[in-house]
Structure formats: C-alpha cells, structure tokens
Amino acid sequence: MAIGFTDGSVTLNKGDITRDRHSKTQILHKGNYPVTGLAFRQAGKNTHLFVVTTENVQSYIVSGKDYPRVELDTHGCGLRCSALSDPSQDLQFIVAGDECVYLYQPDERGPCFAFEGHKLIAHWFRGYLVIVSRDQKVSPKSEFTSRLSQSSDKQILNIYDLCNKFIAYSAVFEDVVDVLAEWGSLYVLTRDGRVHALQEKDTQTKLEMLFKKNLFEMAINLAKSQHLDSDGLAQIFMQYGDHLYSKGNHDGAVQQYIRTIGKLEPSYVIRKFLDAQRIHNLTAYLQTLHRQSLANADHTTLLLNCYTKLKDSSKLEEFIKTKSENEVHFDVETAIKVLRQAGYYSHALYLAENHAHHEWYLKIQLEDIKNYQEALRYIGKLPFEQAESNMKRYGKILMHHIPEQMTQLLKGLCTNYRPSLEGRGDQEASGCRANSEEFIPIFANNPRELKAFLEHMSEVQPDSPQGIYDTLLELRLQNWAHERDPQVKEKLHAEAISLLKSGRFCDVFDKALVLCQMHDFQDGVLYLYEQGKLYQQIMHYHMQHEQYRQVIAVCERHGEQDPSLWEQALSYFARKEEDCKEYVAAVLKHIENKNLMPPLLVVQTLAHNSTATLSVIRDYLVQKLQKQSQQIAQDELRVRRYREETTRIRQEIQELKASPKIFQKTKCSICNSALELPSVHFLCGHSFHQHCFESYSESDADCPTCLPENRKVMDMIRAQEQKRDLHDQFQHQLKCSNDSFSVIADYFGRGVFNKLTLLTDPPTSRLTASLESGLQRDLLMHSRRGT
C-alpha cells in the first residue's frame, strides 16, 4: 500500500496491516511538490509504482530491496488527472496535462495525445480513456443539460478510443463531481445530485453507425479491437470495397476485395472487373488469389489471359518462375495450355520443363516450334520409363525429320540406356533397355535407318527379340529382290544366307520359309527345306526345275534318311520322254546296292517310259538275277546243312531212347583230373567228380558245361513264343527292314502264319493248299513292293 501526501512524500507499507500491528512503514519518496497520483503496475514478477506530482513523474521498482527510481518526466498533473490503462494499452500510466495526455512505461515515456482543455478528471474504462475537462470555447449540446444552463461554465466529458483513435462519446455536463465505473457501465455524478449512466453500445450497433457515416476504416479498426471473427471482418471489407467501387475508386476497391479472399466468393469480385479498362485491378486480385493458393484452374486461365492481354512479360515471368515446387500457387497444366494458346511458347516450355510435364514440353516443341533437335535432346535426358513412352509416342515424327539422330538414340535406348548428363535427377542404373521389337513400326518409311538399327541390335544384343531377326531377314530379302547391280545383289544374297544360317529361325521355321518363298529366294528355300528335313520338297523343287543332277545329288545326300527318294527319282525319270538313261542307270545302281525295290516293281515303273528300252535295265536285271542265284545256292547249302544236322540230332535222340549209353570219360570235365568215384555222368557225354559237380552246378538236372548254350536256346524259344502274337512289332520291323522277306520268313518260322486246324475240319484238298500258297506268295510280293 502506497500513500502520497501533500508535502511530496510517499510511504510504502508491505504485509497484512490488519494482523501485523507492528508492520514497518517506509518512506519511499520525498519531494517538494504535492503528490497527485499513484498507481501500481504488476508485470510478471516485477511490481512498479508510478508517482506523479504537480511537477514531475517517476517510477519505482517496489518488488526489490533498494527501490530504484526512474525520472520519467519533468511536468506533472493535477489531482485525479492520472490513471493506469488496461493490458490493451500495455498497462501504461496515463497523465492528463492541460496541453497533452501522456502515456508512460516504467522506464520511459510513451506516446502522447494533444487533447485541449483544462483537465479535471482522468479515468480508464474498458479500453477507453475518460477525460473531464473545462473548455470555454466548446459548448456542445447535451441531452443531460437544459438550454438555460448552457450560458454558465460547462464541463466536457470525452470518451476516447486510443486504440482506434476516435472519440467514442462527447457531452457537456454541469459541475462533474466524479466519474465512476460499476456494473459494466460508466456513471457520472454531478454537483446537482444527479447520477448519469452511460452504457456502451454493442459492437454491431457501433459498426452500423459507422457504416451509415461511411467510416469504414474506423469500422475495421473497431472490429479488430473487438476481436471480431474473420467472417465479420470480411463482410466489412466487402462493404468497404462496394462503397469504393460505387465511388469509382477501383484501385481502392480491389484492395479491400483482396482482404476478403478466402471468405468471399471470387466470382463476386471478378464480375465487377471484367471490363477491359479494369484489367489491372482484376490482375491484382487474381495474383493475390494465387499467392494464397485458393485459385482454381479457371482463375489461372483468367490471370494468364490478363497478362497476355496486357503484354506484361515481366509480370508473367515473375508469376510462373517460382523457385521451388512448394511455391507454385496455380495449376501448372492449365497454365501451360493458356500460354501455348496465347503464343507464349517459351514460357510454356519453361513451366513444362521445370514441373516435369514432359508430354506438354514435347508437344510444344514438335507441333508449335517444330524444334525437333531440342525435342530429341529432351527425351534423351529423361528417365528410362518416360523416355521409352515418349519415343513410342513421337518416334514417327522425329524419324521423319531427323532420322540419323533418332536412330542413334533408339540404339542406346534398346541396349544400355543412360540419361544424358544434363538430365535432372540421379543417373539410371545400367541395364535398362527397351524392347527393340516395339520400335520397328517407327521406321516404316526409313528402310536405310531400319537396316542400320536392326543390324546394330543383332550384333550388340544377340538375344534380341525374334521380331528383330524376322524383320532384318525380310528387309534383306527385299533389298536383294529389288537390286539390279550383280555385285551388290551377290553381297545381299550372302548376307541373307548368313542370317538364315545364324540359327535364329529354328522356332519360326515356317515364317522364314514364307518370307523366302514370297521373295523367290530359292537358295534360302532349299536351305530351310534341308534344315527342316523336308527332303521330299527339295526333290520336288529340283524336279519342277528339271535339274536332273541335283535330283541325283539330293538322293545321294539324303537317301539314307529317306530311302523313298530313290524310288521317287526312278518314277520321275521314268515319266520323262527325253533320254535319261544315264540318270536311270545311276538310280538303278543305288537301288540295287541298297535293295530298295523288287525287280518286278522296277520293271513295271520303267514300263511307262516310251524311250526306255530293255538295255537300260539289262545290267540291273542280270546283276539282280546273279545275286538271287547266288543267294539261292547259299540258301540251298544252308538248308542241306540244317537237314543233315537235324538228321544227326534225331539219330542221337533215338539212340539215347533205344540204346544204352556207355560213359568212357577218364577225366573230369571241370578240373581235368582223373575221374574217381563217386562221379556224375550226363547223356551229353560230360562226366564230373561228385564234389566238382556239387561245387559248380546250378541244378542237379543240368550239365554245368552245356547249361550256358542250352539256356540261350531256351531263351530264344521262349522269346519266340512270346512274340508270336506281337503283330504291331511285326509290321514295324517289316517297314523298317531292308530285307522284308527275311522278316516274314523269321515270323513264319515262329508260327505266326500257322493255321489253327480243328479236329472237326475236313481235310483240305490240294487245290485249296495251292490257293493258300498263292495267296501267301502274293502277300510276300506285295510287302516287298511296299517297302
């Protein structure tokens, strides 16, 4: 508690004086002038005491020990002419002098206000400064005074809004005793015993009063001081803008409309400034709209059109050339479209390149500027996926205008693509390569570049897709077919054959064959026939072209794989009416050596040729008959030998059955030692020691010496029995064997052709037997011809 006295001293008391009767009173200030005002100011942990006298103003820090003093000013004020403001004015100490009203901080003097009149009372109420002063010059009318009293000495009560700098209320009173604040209202007590209550109007009423007087700036300041929400402020800004617009102040109006952005629908403002004469104002509004990232694509279009109409390139560049992606306040694609349409290609390219709109960049370069070199360079620095897609999209245009550079880039894209060093971002890892087959259609009208590209891919990347080799073959065949120069044609011929022999057409044999046939590339056709083992087609080709020597050569080269070629050759030469004796003789010689056809079938085949005489086949028939005679002699000798052997065996069997067997062996057949008892004897003539026999024999009934040979015979008999019904195997062996008759004889010996005769069957006559033998002979002859 601080107490000021008229002698200029100030005492300070601390503590609870109602309890502590011996609380210490300190003299804080001594002076020569009466103390007219005191005020405590609490800020955080510091407490200041303002002391004002009639001649000076000072402050003390009373929260410490030494109470330091600061001289703030050298003039003071009268009694009741000082007050402490609220936090809205930063708790400043107010001193109302006759000339000015001063505001003080604890350590310095603040602002001052020149309010005229002799100050009687100063009071602070809810952010307002209430001043009661005496001024003979001003005598405003007051609803609280009568007309008769206006001629006497009057006092003026002014209520100032220091924050918004306007007079909130002013009235004349007679002899004011005091001004009091209580119950949310301000009360003025006058000498005549009256109490006048002043009630503050609500904010909306204040604003409406200001609107009627067109005091929009003051209304705005008031709304801010009253912490009106953003919607309310936007409404004031809109009304202010409408007022300025109606007065023709379009520049001021657009500034107010700008302050409504985010609350007021932009179309409301845009419609007002669509006139060409107000395009500057519209531009300013749209710029701010974009800066606050509240613009849509239509706003961007409109702003860019404003720039282009004004031909303001500097503003346009400032708008589009932002430093980073985060600073972009517009739809980039829309901006590119508008700039391209307006002819500002360089600006559109800048946006497209900096914001990675690759498709738009290339569209402008290729369709508008027609700078094909730059477009290709740009593609070359893109990442792999984007470079590949754009090459597919614009490849034909670039190939038409810059084929060589385009081919070079495609070679890199399809082998080991790396973006150029000037491209943005990290370098692509090695190994990225496109499917070269997908780019073949780009070369539709550029066969020279296509050939270079295909040959490069086949050399650098042997595992290229099959389509690369198919197209390269087709291209080489086309060039070969249209070439007139013999030397160049020969070179192209060698290239095509080399490609066919590369082994790349094994899986697409038919396609390569069709290509060779379409271009009448006969050497390629024959090579593919040979690779595909189509020996019949090779034979037919030479037959169609009557190339007799080649027919023989084909038979010699592939006759082992397909013996029927010789038969076809004989039939071919037999149908020729010209003299082909030399070739027929060669064919017959091979048929004879390989025993490919029965002689009768050969004679029947050559009978169709009117020029072929008996002399042609005389040597063949003579040699054939001689061989058959030799074979008959050998067969008869073998038959005689088999008969003698059979007779001998039968005699031995008969002797074994009817006569005693004398064993005269003196040595064991196993150990060759002298034979001793006990011994074992077999009918085959072998004798053994009993212990040798028991050691080496596998069974008691078989001779150990004869067992291997007997087992072979039994296995053969058993196999023949099992194979008697294997007709499929018989047919297969009959077709594959060079000597079909031997196969039939073998199966005949196994009893395959035996007729099952029942006891009830009547005996067959000799005629029936002869018919059956004739049928069998015909069957054998037919089989001979078929093979």
C-alpha positions, 0 to 999 in steps of 0.5 A: 500500500502506497500513500502520497501526501501533500508535502511530496512524500510517499510511504510504502507499507508491505504485509497484512496491516490488519494482523501485523500491528507492528508492520514497518512503514517506509518512506519511499519518496520525498519531494517538494511538490504535492503528490497527485497520483499513484498507481501500481503496475504488476508485470510478471514478477516485477511490481512498479509504482508510478508517482506523479506530482504537480511537477514531475513523474517517476517510477519505482521498482517496489518488488526489490530491496533498494527501490530504484527510481526512474525520472520519467518526466519533468511536468506533472498533473493535477489531482485525479488527472492520472490513471493506469490503462488496461493490458490493451494499452500495455498497462501504461500510466496515463497523465492528463496535462492541460496541453497533452495526455501522456502515456508512460512505461516504467522506464520511459515515456510513451506516446502522447495525445494533444487533447485541449482543455483544462483537465479535471478528471482522468479515468480508464474504462474498458479500453477507453480513456475518460477525460473531464475537462473545462473548455470555454470555447466548446459548448456542445449540446447535451441531452443531460443539460437544459438550454438555460444552463448552457450560458454558465461554465460547462464541463466536457466529458470525452470518451476516447478510443486510443486504440482506434483513435476516435472519440467514442462519446462527447457531452457537456455536463454541469459541475462533474463531481466524479466519474465512476465505473460499476456494473459494466457501465460508466456513471457520472455524478454531478454537483446537482445530485444527479447520477448519469449512466452511460452504457456502451453500445454493442459492437454491431450497433457501433459498426452500423453507425459507422457504416451509415457515416461511411467510416469504414476504416474506423469500422475495421479498426473497431472490429479488430479491437473487438476481436471480431471473427474473420467472417465479420471482418470480411463482410466489412471489407466487402462493404468497404470495397462496394462503397469504393467501387460505387465511388469509382475508386477501383484501385481502392476497391480491389484492395479491400476485395483482396482482404476478403479472399478466402471468405468471399466468393471470387466470382463476386469480385471478378464480375465487377472487373471484367471490363477491359479498362479494369484489367489491372485491378482484376490482375491484382486480385487474381495474383493475390488469389494465387499467392494464397493458393485458393485459385482454381484452374479457371482463375489461372486461365483468367490471370494468364489471359490478363497478362497476355492481354496486357503484354506484361512479360515481366509480370508473367515471368515473375508469376510462373518462375517460382523457385521451388515446387512448394511455391507454385500457387496455380495449376501448372497444366492449365497454365501451360495450355493458356500460354501455348494458346496465347503464343507464349511458347517459351514460357510454356516450355519453361513451366513444362520443363521445370514441373516435369510435364514432359508430354506438354514440353514435347508437344510444344516443341514438335507441333508449335516450334517444330524444334525437333533437335531440342525435342530429341535432346529432351527425351534423351535426358529423361528417365528410362520409363518416360523416355521409352513412352515418349519415343513410342509416342513421337518416334514417327515424327522425329524419324521423319525429320531427323532420322540419323539422330533418332536412330542413334538414340533408339540404339542406346535406348534398346541396349544400355540406356543412360540419361544424358548428363544434363538430365535432372535427377540421379543417373539410371542404373545400367541395364535398362533397355527397351524392347527393340521389337516395339520400335520397328513400326517407327521406321516404316518409311526409313528402310536405310535407318531400319537396316542400320538399327536392326543390324546394330541390335543383332550384333550388340544384343544377340538375344534380341527379340525374334521380331528383330531377326524376322524383320532384318531377314525380310528387309534383306530379302527385299533389298536383294529382290529389288537390286539390279547391280550383280555385285551388290545383289551377290553381297545381299544374297550372302548376307541373307544366307548368313542370317538364315544360317545364324540359327535364329529361325529354328522356332519360326521355321515356317515364317522364314520359309514364307518370307523366302518363298514370297521373295523367290529366294530359292537358295534360302528355300532349299536351305530351310527345306534341308534344315527342316528335313523336308527332303521330299520338297527339295526333290520336288523343287529340283524336279519342277526345275528339271535339274536332273543332277541335283535330283541325283545329288539330293538322293545321294545326300539324303537317301539314307534318311529317306530311302523313298527318294530313290524310288521317287527319282526312278518314277520321275525319270521314268515319266520323262520322254527325253533320254535319261538313261544315264540318270536311270542307270545311276538310280538303278545302281543305288537301288540295287546296292541298297535293295530298295525295290523288287525287280518286278516293281522296277520293271513295271515303273520303267514300263511307262517310259516310251524311250526306255528300252530293255538295255537300260535295265539289262545290267540291273536285271542280270546283276539282280538275277546273279545275286538271287542265284547266288543267294539261292545256292547259299540258301540251298547249302544252308538248308542241306546243312540244317537237314543233315544236322537235324538228321544227326540230332534225331539219330542221337535222340533215338539212340539215347531212347533205344540204346544204352549209353556207355560213359568212357570219360577218364577225366573230369570235365571241370578240373581235368583230373582223373575221374574217381568215384563217386562221379556224375555222368550226363547223356551229353557225354560230360562226366564230373567228380561228385564234389566238382559237380556239387561245387559248380552246378546250378541244378542237379538236372543240368550239365554245368558245361552245356547249361550256358548254350542250352539256356540261350536256346531256351531263351530264344524259344521262349522269346519266340513264343512270346512274340508270336502274337506281337503283330504291331512289332511285326509290321514295324520291323517289316517297314523298317527292314531292308530285307522284308522277306527275311522278316516274314520268313523269321515270323513264319518260322515262329508260327505266326502264319500257322493255321489253327486246324480243328479236329472237326475240319475236313481235310483240305484238298490240294487245290485249296493248299495251292490257293493258300500258297498263292495267296501267301506268295502274293502277300510276300510280293506285295510287302516287298513292293511296299517297302 
